[in-house]
Amino acid sequence: MKKTTLIILVLLSTVALNAQLLINAEYRPRVEFLHGYKSPMMGQGEMFSLVTSQRARLGFFYTAPKYKVGFQLQDVRAWGSTSQLVATDGAFTTVHQAWGEILLNENLAVKLGRQELVYDDSRILGNVDWAQQARSHDLALLKYEKKDAFKLHFGVAVNQVQTINYPVAGNYKSMQFIWFNKKISDNYTLSVLALNNGVNDTMLNNQNAAPMTTFSQIIGQRSVYKTGKLTVGLNFYYQMGNDKSVYFDNADNLNYHKKMSAYNVRLDLGYKINENLKAGVGFEMLSGQSQTDTTADYGQGNHAFTPLYGTNHKFNGWMDYFYVGNHINSVGLNDIFLTLDYSKNKLIAGAQFHYFMAAADVRDMKEFNATGDIKAMSANLGMELDTYVGYKFDKKVLFKAGVSGMFDSETMRALKGGDGGASNYWGWMMVVIKPDFLNM
């Protein structure tokens, strides 16, 4: 036994001299109290939901002088979804990451396989870590990073070729992006992103309904300027190309894809009041499709911006009323927000306030049904307050909880349903345990 232990220690020491091995894990249970989460309640008497879910991960990450590999198993399940005497497991067990990276030289590398993509503030590409299942991509990523110069990443994902019908709903068929990041000065950093997104579609005006790929593009930038205690961030993204939705042209009796023409603008300011307290204020606009513009030219386009693969829970309120599997191809959003975050010793706490408005007109259907007139409702969609508190029990253990409330409006209920007499709120409690079993 002593000899075996000695041999293992010698082997591990040899590995440590030439490479690094990290074996880590995560266990994250979360209980949620839902009453008007994602959309307004239909009535005050409607019952709430109480759901407990959990995520368990086990990761292996190895770094050698010429290459790296990563492998991360993930199990996501809701408590009670599996029988006590289990015959079939109702869990969602997957390989979250499985990649290999070849270090071609000091500055150039290629990373292949299933991996997370997190860029800038995660508005367009993010790992959606709040969701228990999170997000990862199957792609090849070429990375050029030179210290004190710039970073340039080029990613390519092709899940199926153009002529094959791709059956995975909600996933892209083909996606490519290029990302450039440079620190212009000690105070200013610029990132530029261009993304080409291809989705499964059916060829128009074809009797055989042949499969095809419809492409749209996003191009834009995020700038960050820091001076003293102040940080200013500015996003601008433009979305173009073709949309899957179609319009019928009476002139030639054919269907055509709608053209994308949409944009996203965000300005966020953060100020460090002292060592423990940070405050922020900002505005974001995601363009939308008007419900009152009935002209033919307008109807041939899609003006609603979609933040394709971003961490959307991070933005526009934590109750996920917008762009978290919803509010797509709708009237867009204007969001004025205030934030406050506190951290001292083992305690963290904070709050966010959002005032929401529609970016495009919402048609007043009561007026339309009564008179036939097309008029817009108030742009006001309501307000949301999000709060959280956490306690760092240990370097690798965090307790965290939060409460949110949505104070909706008549226009919000016209878009999403609901009863004005109902209260909409959401609460959650979570424990995060992230041990490192081996790091050498």
C-alpha positions in Angstrom: 0.0 0.0 0.0 2.8 2.4 0.9 4.6 1.6 -2.4 1.4 2.2 -4.4 0.9 5.6 -2.7 4.5 6.5 -3.3 4.2 5.7 -7.0 1.0 7.7 -7.3 2.6 10.7 -5.6 5.6 10.5 -7.9 3.4 10.3 -11.0 1.4 13.3 -9.9 4.6 15.2 -9.1 5.8 14.5 -12.7 2.5 15.7 -14.1 2.8 18.9 -12.0 6.2 19.7 -13.3 5.1 19.7 -17.0 1.4 20.4 -16.9 -1.6 21.4 -14.8 -4.6 19.3 -13.8 -7.8 20.6 -12.4 -10.6 18.4 -11.2 -13.6 20.4 -9.9 -17.3 20.1 -9.3 -20.4 22.1 -8.6 -23.6 21.3 -6.7 -26.3 24.0 -7.0 -29.9 23.4 -5.7 -32.4 26.2 -6.1 -36.0 26.5 -4.9 -38.3 29.0 -6.6 -41.6 30.5 -5.6 -43.4 31.6 -8.8 -46.5 33.9 -9.0 -46.5 35.8 -12.3 -43.0 34.8 -13.4 -42.4 35.5 -17.1 -46.0 36.7 -17.7 -48.7 38.3 -15.5 -51.0 36.2 -13.5 -54.5 35.6 -14.8 -56.2 36.3 -11.4 -55.4 37.0 -7.8 -56.8 33.6 -6.8 -54.5 31.7 -9.2 -52.2 29.3 -7.3 -48.5 29.9 -7.1 -45.9 27.3 -8.1 -43.1 26.0 -5.9 -40.3 24.3 -7.8 -36.9 22.9 -6.7 -34.2 22.2 -9.3 -30.6 21.3 -9.1 -27.4 21.2 -11.1 -24.5 18.9 -10.5 -21.3 19.2 -12.5 -18.0 17.3 -12.6 -15.1 18.8 -14.6 -11.7 17.7 -15.7 -9.3 20.3 -17.2 -5.8 19.5 -18.2 -3.2 22.0 -19.5 0.1 20.9 -21.1 2.7 23.0 -22.9 1.3 22.3 -26.4 -2.4 21.6 -25.7 -5.4 21.7 -23.4 -8.4 19.5 -22.9 -11.6 20.0 -21.0 -14.4 17.7 -20.1 -17.5 18.6 -18.0 -20.4 16.4 -17.2 -23.7 18.0 -16.1 -26.9 16.6 -14.5 -29.9 18.9 -14.3 -33.1 17.7 -12.6 -36.2 18.9 -10.8 -36.7 17.4 -7.4 -39.5 14.7 -7.6 -39.0 14.1 -11.3 -37.4 10.7 -10.6 -39.1 7.8 -8.8 -37.7 6.7 -5.5 -37.5 3.2 -7.0 -36.0 4.5 -10.2 -36.6 2.6 -13.4 -36.2 5.4 -15.8 -34.4 8.6 -14.9 -36.2 11.9 -15.8 -33.1 14.0 -15.4 -31.3 16.0 -18.1 -27.8 14.5 -18.1 -25.4 15.8 -20.7 -21.8 16.5 -21.6 -21.8 20.3 -21.0 -18.2 20.7 -22.3 -15.9 18.4 -24.2 -13.1 20.2 -26.1 -9.5 20.1 -27.0 -7.3 23.1 -27.6 -4.0 23.0 -29.6 -1.5 25.8 -28.8 0.0 26.4 -32.2 2.4 29.0 -30.8 2.6 31.7 -28.2 -0.3 33.7 -29.6 -2.3 31.3 -31.8 -4.6 28.4 -30.7 -7.5 26.4 -32.1 -10.2 25.1 -29.7 -12.4 22.3 -31.0 -15.6 20.7 -29.6 -18.4 21.6 -27.2 -17.6 24.8 -25.3 -19.1 27.9 -23.7 -18.9 31.2 -25.5 -18.8 34.3 -23.3 -18.0 37.6 -24.9 -18.0 41.2 -23.6 -21.2 41.7 -21.4 -22.8 38.5 -22.8 -25.5 40.4 -24.7 -25.1 38.5 -27.9 -22.9 35.5 -26.8 -23.1 34.2 -23.3 -23.2 31.0 -21.3 -26.6 31.7 -19.6 -25.1 30.4 -16.3 -28.2 31.3 -14.3 -30.2 28.6 -16.1 -29.4 25.3 -14.6 -28.7 23.7 -18.0 -26.6 26.7 -19.2 -25.5 27.1 -22.8 -22.7 25.6 -24.8 -21.9 25.3 -28.5 -20.3 22.7 -30.8 -17.8 24.6 -32.9 -14.2 25.2 -34.0 -12.7 28.4 -32.5 -9.5 30.0 -33.8 -7.9 32.4 -31.3 -5.2 34.9 -31.8 -4.2 36.8 -28.6 -1.1 38.9 -28.3 -0.4 40.5 -25.0 -0.6 44.4 -25.0 -1.8 44.2 -28.6 -5.3 42.7 -29.4 -7.4 39.6 -29.4 -9.1 38.1 -32.5 -11.4 35.1 -32.3 -13.0 33.3 -35.3 -15.7 30.7 -34.6 -17.3 28.3 -37.0 -20.2 25.9 -36.3 -21.9 23.8 -39.0 -24.5 21.4 -37.6 -25.9 20.4 -41.0 -25.3 21.3 -44.6 -27.7 23.5 -46.6 -29.7 20.8 -48.3 -30.5 18.7 -45.2 -33.4 19.3 -42.9 -32.1 20.0 -39.4 -34.5 18.7 -36.7 -33.2 20.4 -33.5 -35.7 23.1 -32.7 -34.3 26.4 -31.5 -30.8 25.6 -32.6 -28.9 27.2 -35.4 -28.0 25.1 -38.5 -24.9 27.1 -39.2 -23.2 29.9 -37.3 -20.0 31.9 -37.7 -18.6 34.8 -35.8 -15.6 37.0 -35.6 -14.7 39.0 -32.5 -12.0 41.7 -32.2 -10.9 43.2 -28.8 -8.3 45.9 -28.2 -7.3 48.0 -25.3 -7.0 51.4 -27.1 -5.7 53.2 -24.0 -5.4 52.7 -20.3 -9.0 53.9 -20.0 -10.7 52.7 -23.2 -11.4 49.2 -24.5 -13.2 48.4 -27.8 -14.8 45.1 -28.9 -16.3 44.5 -32.3 -18.5 41.5 -33.1 -19.9 40.2 -36.4 -22.1 37.1 -36.4 -23.7 35.1 -39.2 -26.6 33.0 -38.1 -28.2 30.3 -40.3 -31.5 28.5 -39.3 -33.4 25.6 -40.7 -36.0 26.6 -43.2 -38.0 25.4 -46.2 -37.4 26.7 -49.7 -40.2 29.2 -50.7 -42.4 28.7 -53.8 -41.2 25.2 -54.2 -43.8 22.4 -54.6 -41.4 19.8 -53.2 -40.7 22.0 -50.0 -37.0 21.4 -50.2 -34.9 22.2 -47.0 -32.7 25.2 -47.0 -30.8 27.6 -44.6 -32.0 31.2 -44.0 -29.2 33.6 -42.8 -29.3 36.7 -40.8 -26.4 38.8 -39.4 -25.6 40.9 -36.3 -22.7 43.4 -36.4 -21.8 45.8 -33.7 -19.6 46.9 -30.9 -19.2 47.3 -27.1 -17.0 50.2 -25.8 -15.9 50.5 -22.2 -14.4 53.6 -20.7 -13.0 53.8 -17.2 -11.8 56.8 -15.3 -11.4 56.9 -11.6 -14.5 55.4 -9.9 -16.6 55.7 -13.1 -17.2 53.1 -15.7 -19.2 53.8 -18.9 -20.3 51.1 -21.3 -21.9 51.6 -24.7 -23.3 48.9 -27.0 -24.6 49.2 -30.5 -25.7 46.2 -32.6 -27.5 46.1 -36.0 -29.4 43.0 -37.2 -29.9 42.4 -40.9 -30.4 39.6 -43.5 -33.4 37.4 -43.9 -36.0 36.3 -41.4 -37.9 32.9 -41.5 -41.2 34.7 -41.5 -42.6 35.5 -45.0 -44.9 37.9 -46.7 -47.0 37.4 -49.9 -46.4 39.7 -52.8 -49.6 40.2 -54.8 -47.7 41.6 -57.8 -46.0 38.4 -58.7 -48.1 36.0 -56.6 -45.1 34.7 -54.7 -43.9 34.4 -51.1 -40.7 36.1 -49.9 -38.7 36.1 -46.7 -39.0 39.3 -44.6 -35.9 41.4 -44.4 -34.3 42.0 -41.0 -33.6 45.6 -40.0 -33.3 45.9 -36.3 -31.0 47.4 -33.7 -29.9 47.3 -30.0 -28.5 50.3 -28.1 -27.4 50.2 -24.5 -25.7 52.7 -22.3 -24.7 51.7 -18.8 -22.8 53.8 -16.2 -21.3 52.4 -13.0 -19.9 54.3 -10.1 -17.9 53.0 -7.1 -19.2 55.0 -4.2 -16.8 53.4 -1.8 -15.0 50.0 -1.2 -18.3 48.3 -0.4 -20.9 50.1 -2.5 -21.5 50.4 -6.2 -24.3 52.2 -8.1 -25.4 52.1 -11.7 -27.8 53.7 -14.1 -28.5 53.0 -17.7 -30.8 52.7 -20.7 -31.3 50.0 -23.3 -33.4 49.9 -26.4 -34.2 46.8 -28.5 -36.2 47.8 -31.6 -39.5 46.2 -32.2 -42.3 45.6 -34.8 -45.1 48.2 -34.8 -48.6 46.9 -34.5 -50.1 50.1 -35.9 -48.1 50.5 -39.1 -50.1 48.6 -41.7 -48.2 49.8 -44.8 -47.1 47.1 -47.3 -43.4 48.2 -47.2 -43.3 48.1 -43.4 -44.9 44.6 -43.4 -42.2 43.2 -45.7 -39.6 43.7 -43.0 -38.9 42.5 -39.5 -37.8 45.3 -37.2 -37.7 43.4 -33.9 -34.1 42.8 -32.6 -33.3 39.4 -31.2 -30.3 39.0 -28.9 -29.6 35.5 -30.3 -27.4 33.6 -27.9 -26.8 36.0 -25.0 -27.3 35.7 -21.3 -30.7 37.4 -21.5 -31.6 36.7 -17.8 -28.9 39.2 -16.9 -30.7 42.0 -18.7 -34.2 43.6 -18.5 -35.2 42.3 -15.2 -34.7 39.0 -13.5 -38.4 37.9 -13.8 -37.6 37.1 -17.4 -40.5 38.9 -19.1 -38.3 39.8 -22.1 -36.2 37.7 -24.4 -35.9 34.6 -22.2 -37.8 32.3 -24.6 -40.4 35.0 -25.1 -41.0 38.5 -26.6 -39.4 37.5 -29.9 -40.6 39.4 -33.0 -42.7 41.6 -30.7 -42.8 45.4 -30.1 -39.3 45.6 -28.7 -38.3 47.2 -25.4 -37.0 50.4 -23.8 -35.6 49.8 -20.4 -34.5 52.5 -17.9 -32.7 50.9 -15.0 -30.9 51.6 -11.7 -28.7 49.2 -9.8 -27.1 49.1 -6.3 -24.7 46.4 -5.1 -23.1 46.1 -1.7 -20.3 43.8 -0.6 -18.5 43.6 2.7 -16.7 40.7 4.3 -18.9 37.7 3.7 -22.1 39.6 2.9 -23.4 40.6 -0.5 -26.7 42.4 -1.3 -28.2 44.5 -4.0 -31.2 45.7 -5.9 -32.3 46.7 -9.4 -35.1 48.9 -10.6 -36.5 48.8 -14.2 -39.0 51.0 -15.9 -40.2 49.3 -19.1 -41.7 50.8 -22.3 -42.6 49.3 -25.7 -40.1 50.4 -28.4 -42.8 50.2 -31.1 -46.6 50.8 -31.0 -48.9 48.3 -29.3 -52.3 48.3 -31.0 -55.3 49.2 -28.8 -57.5 46.1 -29.6 -60.5 47.4 -27.6 -60.6 50.5 -29.7 -60.0 48.5 -32.9 -62.8 46.0 -32.1 -65.2 48.8 -31.1 -64.6 51.3 -33.9 -62.2 49.8 -36.4 -59.7 52.6 -35.7 -56.0 51.7 -35.4 -54.6 53.5 -32.4 -51.6 52.9 -30.1 -51.8 52.2 -26.4 -49.6 53.8 -23.9 -45.9 52.7 -24.3 -45.7 52.0 -20.5 -45.2 48.3 -19.8 -44.7 48.6 -16.1 -41.9 48.5 -13.5 -39.9 45.7 -11.9 -37.9 45.6 -8.6 -35.3 42.9 -8.1 -33.5 42.3 -4.8 -30.9 39.8 -3.6 -28.8 38.9 -0.6 -26.0 36.4 -0.2 -23.6 35.0 2.4 -20.2 33.6 1.6 -20.1 30.8 4.1 -16.8 29.5 2.7 -14.5 30.3 -0.2 -16.3 27.5 -2.1 -19.8 27.8 -0.5 -22.3 30.6 -1.2 -25.9 31.0 0.1 -28.0 33.4 -2.0 -31.7 34.4 -2.1 -33.8 37.0 -3.9 -37.2 38.5 -4.3 -38.6 40.3 -7.4 -41.9 42.0 -8.1 -43.4 43.1 -11.4 -45.9 46.0 -11.4 -47.4 45.5 -14.8 -49.6 47.8 -16.9 -52.6 47.6 -19.1 -50.3 47.5 -22.2 -48.2 44.7 -20.7 -51.4 42.7 -20.1 -52.5 43.4 -23.7 -49.2 41.8 -24.9 -48.9 38.9 -22.4 -52.3 38.4 -20.9 -53.1 38.6 -17.2 -55.5 40.3 -14.7 -54.8 43.8 -13.4 -56.0 42.7 -9.9 -53.3 40.0 -9.6 -49.9 40.4 -8.0 -46.8 39.2 -9.8 -43.7 38.2 -7.8 -41.0 35.6 -7.7 -38.7 34.5 -5.0 -35.8 32.1 -4.9 -33.1 30.6 -2.6 -30.0 28.9 -3.8 -26.9 27.2 -2.4 -23.7 27.0 -4.6 -21.0 24.5 -3.6 -17.9 24.5 -5.9 -15.1 22.3 -4.6 -11.7 21.8 -6.3 -10.8 18.1 -5.8 -7.4 18.5 -7.4 -5.6 21.6 -8.6 -1.9 21.0 -9.4 
